[in-house]
């Protein structure tokens, strides 16, 4: 096995040569650079090579060169699209080119050195997009040289996709433009603030504890321009240190930018406000401009009190800080913007405006190598998910802080074994100098984390002992039941890996003593640390402290047991999102079937929402329009609303907009009697509407009736037995069908309807004396302890089903399979009736003996889209229902 550093040094040298090539790389450039370097290494003696590469290196074997070619091709083929911008009404009339057309042509010291620093880790195409994105954001800030301004914006990125890198670039450009005070509010816990400070030290400040790091080590480093940091990697802001650092200079006399990285904490914010107020004698700061970056802005920054009450403390302190400056910009950064858009944009009291992003929202794209939610839950057939049953007898999802845990669930022991295997494989792939982590997020209680940690330590010790003793033997699995279990996990989860078992176990042996266990909570005894000079192989156990913003390096195995329906909670817990160069295929997430389904549903909804974002940008709609769209979105409404209402709320009215959406009964009650009644209901409904042929048409043996009185639809909706209790599932979380809102829509929206009955490819069924169809084939799974059948992907209808009521002329310019475009052309709501020949897979049946059953289902396609107005329905929601959903959302770690 080659020395890992040799591989990395050679690869880095070739990488730099490729970066120096002007323009787009030719298809042969990587091959040629590798060939040239290979010749040099094979012909020159070691002492000469050491001088060329500035350190001693070993020769590489053929597998190393093959791997290097694959990795470089992957890296240089990475692309990233520019983001999408929505501007406020006033912003659309301002000068939005002040930066790109004027200031950018001047000194770009901070940005140019950060751009150079990024080259060692970030692909060239991604750097170019970061440059373009931050140029767009800069244009929507303000020229710091004008007399007075306040701007409020929001940047939305994907979880773990590089938002810190984006605002580091924005800070560099803001400093180049002349912003004097730069404040970064970096989450509500110390480890997140410390991590953010460390990154800014490398990307912008250039110094840590007096030692040059990151951009400070580059050749063009100018000490006279070094930013003045009033916080350090280990110390948050305090007045005493700030006075000591600035006493030798007047704040108005230094030309260097002043930067603070502070925790989102009431007392810290208060200290900053008081310190600045004292330095400026309680007068407005008029000479300098401030940029305030609010990282994880949907956490704690939002004022959840009523309009006529004082704002919550953190919200008030942030507004106080902005109010000290005549010239200020507030930019919220988040991956879950739902809470931010609930801010009342009309508030403008004694503390100034609330934090609604009235001027702009900028949605970042992610690079093509991003290992994100869509790739994991939508695009890869769940190949990264290991579905596990809830370990109810040992570690139930819902438990109290006094839970006693004496042993680990079998599935968690398997996940630990897989993590050790991944360490061994990455070492064989010349990634032995990279960090590796496993995440265990199975509780919200510190005491339970400690017990999990103790049990993990016991199990790891058993594995470690046998690996050290037996792995050098030819057949170690014959000597140890523990090594036998590792081999079984290898064969089960890594069957397509390029290395043989005996190579992997020997690789694990070389690194097993480096594996550590780290608990991340307020009572932890040892810090989780990822150092530049030392590899960390860690099994990380935690809850809140890991659930928002904190990056777990080299994460390849996650064990996740949580129960929540809130969008932001789930998405922020997804620490497994990010970048996995060279080991994406090794990544596995252990979670229950229900949690997998929740993630899939959320991600589908989020994808649709951001497609709407692009439409709104093209239509020059505003952040207020986007906020309204999210608030009224039928799949996200509850999850957003409940988190931003007080727990003692007396009543809640929720407004839902169904325009442009499709709602289907993807989950169907498994009660046979209910299904028989539903099938008969479809037959009865068709008999009623087919008495007259005047409005009936036939398409591929399917039928459509137009201009049907909505009373027929109301009667159908009232009688159809959907899955779940209507009153206990108001927002359709279980059923995916917000039936109470649909009933309200039928009552309030004055419109006739169309009705379609679909024919498939299965056996024939008589609907009425006049009409026969063939049942539609679908695959389904028995779910929720046998209480329902779930149609695969919750998709009842086929791709072109919604266009059945449109003529060819009405579809001019769009494709019938483009469902959003079709809904924008619909003249009336469409009730879609299905009789399904369902092949049922019982997820509990390991033998896979499937059966077929006849099911009734329906869907409703609502006309319109994101730009349509006026058709919202309002419903009073039972607050007991809201309280029940909020249960268990508090943490104590």
Secondary structure as UniProt FT lines:
FT   HELIX           4..19
FT   TURN            27..28
FT   HELIX           29..43
FT   HELIX           46..53
FT   HELIX           62..76
FT   STRAND          84..87
FT   TURN            89..90
FT   HELIX           91..93
FT   TURN            98..102
FT   HELIX           103..105
FT   HELIX           109..118
FT   TURN            119..121
FT   HELIX           124..139
FT   TURN            144..145
FT   STRAND          149..156
FT   TURN            159..160
FT   HELIX           163..177
FT   STRAND          181..186
FT   HELIX           190..200
FT   HELIX           201..205
FT   STRAND          207..208
FT   TURN            209..210
FT   STRAND          211..212
FT   HELIX           214..217
FT   TURN            219..220
FT   HELIX           223..225
FT   STRAND          228..229
FT   HELIX           239..246
FT   TURN            247..248
FT   TURN            251..253
FT   STRAND          258..262
FT   HELIX           266..279
FT   TURN            280..282
FT   STRAND          285..295
FT   TURN            296..298
FT   TURN            307..308
FT   HELIX           313..323
FT   STRAND          325..334
FT   TURN            337..339
FT   HELIX           340..342
FT   TURN            345..346
FT   STRAND          348..349
FT   TURN            350..351
FT   STRAND          352..353
FT   STRAND          360..363
FT   TURN            368..369
FT   STRAND          370..371
FT   HELIX           373..374
FT   HELIX           375..379
FT   TURN            381..384
FT   STRAND          385..387
FT   HELIX           392..395
FT   TURN            401..402
FT   HELIX           410..428
FT   TURN            429..430
FT   TURN            432..433
FT   STRAND          436..441
FT   HELIX           446..470
FT   TURN            471..472
FT   TURN            474..475
FT   HELIX           476..478
FT   HELIX           481..493
FT   TURN            495..496
FT   HELIX           501..511
FT   HELIX           512..514
FT   STRAND          515..520
FT   TURN            522..523
FT   STRAND          537..542
FT   HELIX           544..546
FT   TURN            553..554
FT   STRAND          555..560
FT   HELIX           567..573
FT   TURN            575..576
FT   STRAND          578..579
FT   TURN            581..583
FT   HELIX           584..586
FT   STRAND          588..591
FT   HELIX           593..618
FT   TURN            619..620
FT   HELIX           623..631
FT   TURN            634..636
FT   HELIX           637..643
FT   TURN            647..648
FT   STRAND          652..657
FT   TURN            659..660
FT   STRAND          662..664
FT   STRAND          667..669
FT   HELIX           672..689
FT   TURN            694..695
FT   STRAND          696..699
FT   TURN            700..701
FT   STRAND          702..708
FT   HELIX           710..719
FT   HELIX           726..728
FT   TURN            730..731
FT   TURN            733..735
FT   HELIX           739..748
FT   STRAND          753..757
FT   STRAND          764..766
FT   STRAND          772..774
FT   STRAND          776..783
FT   TURN            784..787
FT   STRAND          788..791
FT   HELIX           792..794
FT   TURN            799..800
FT   HELIX           801..805
FT   TURN            808..813
FT   TURN            816..817
FT   HELIX           819..825
FT   STRAND          829..842
FT   TURN            843..844
FT   TURN            846..847
FT   STRAND          851..861
FT   TURN            866..867
FT   STRAND          872..877
FT   HELIX           879..886
FT   TURN            887..888
//
